[in-house]
Amino acid sequence: MKTLRLAALFGLAGLMTTPLHAQDLNDGNFSKWKDYILTKPEELVWKVAIAWEQNLGQAVLKSIKNDKPILLWVEGGDPQGCV
């Protein structure tokens, strides 16, 4: 156990001394970062490929009728944190 703690301590010390190279946002790389950060259409296929129900009561009736389970997805805001 003591060896594991020492290994963790040395690993953490190594991380603390490793230089992090931040990239500045500027006019030259703005488009690249914007394209990288924004959600791409192929990442949103799940929104239309699944027949989501927004009413739990209707979902229960539909699941009973089709003998299928319900996936209950609850979120407290925008999944990207834009609240």
C-alpha positions in Angstrom: 0.0 0.0 0.0 2.9 2.3 0.8 4.4 1.6 -2.6 1.2 2.5 -4.3 1.0 5.8 -2.4 4.6 6.6 -3.4 3.9 5.8 -7.0 0.8 8.0 -7.0 2.8 10.8 -5.4 5.6 10.6 -7.9 3.1 10.4 -10.8 1.3 13.6 -9.5 4.7 15.3 -9.1 5.5 14.4 -12.7 2.2 15.9 -13.9 2.8 19.1 -11.9 6.2 19.6 -13.6 5.1 18.8 -17.1 4.7 22.0 -19.1 1.2 22.6 -20.6 1.3 24.3 -23.9 -1.9 26.3 -24.3 -2.9 27.5 -27.7 -4.0 31.0 -28.0 -7.2 31.8 -29.8 -6.5 34.2 -32.6 -7.8 35.2 -36.0 -5.7 32.5 -37.7 -7.1 29.6 -35.7 -10.6 30.8 -34.8 -12.3 28.8 -37.6 -10.5 25.6 -36.7 -11.5 25.9 -33.0 -15.1 26.9 -33.9 -15.5 23.8 -36.2 -13.9 21.6 -33.6 -16.2 22.8 -30.7 -19.6 23.1 -32.4 -21.8 20.0 -32.5 -21.7 18.3 -35.9 -24.9 17.1 -37.6 -23.8 13.4 -37.4 -23.5 13.8 -33.7 -27.2 14.7 -33.4 -28.6 11.6 -35.3 -29.8 10.2 -32.0 -32.3 13.0 -31.7 -34.2 12.0 -34.8 -33.3 8.3 -35.2 -35.2 7.4 -31.9 -38.9 8.0 -31.6 -38.7 10.0 -28.4 -41.9 10.7 -26.4 -42.1 13.9 -24.4 -45.1 12.8 -22.4 -44.4 10.0 -19.9 -48.1 8.9 -19.8 -48.1 8.5 -23.6 -44.8 6.7 -23.4 -46.2 4.2 -20.9 -49.2 3.5 -23.0 -47.0 3.1 -26.1 -44.6 0.7 -24.3 -47.5 -1.4 -23.0 -49.0 -1.6 -26.5 -45.7 -2.5 -28.2 -44.4 -4.7 -25.2 -41.2 -2.6 -25.1 -39.3 -1.0 -22.2 -39.0 2.7 -21.5 -35.8 4.6 -21.3 -36.5 7.6 -19.1 -34.1 10.5 -19.9 -34.2 13.4 -17.4 -32.0 16.4 -17.6 -31.8 19.6 -15.7 -31.0 21.9 -18.5 -29.2 22.0 -21.8 -26.8 19.0 -22.1 -24.1 21.3 -23.4 -24.4 23.4 -20.3 -26.0 26.4 -22.1 -28.6 27.3 -19.4 
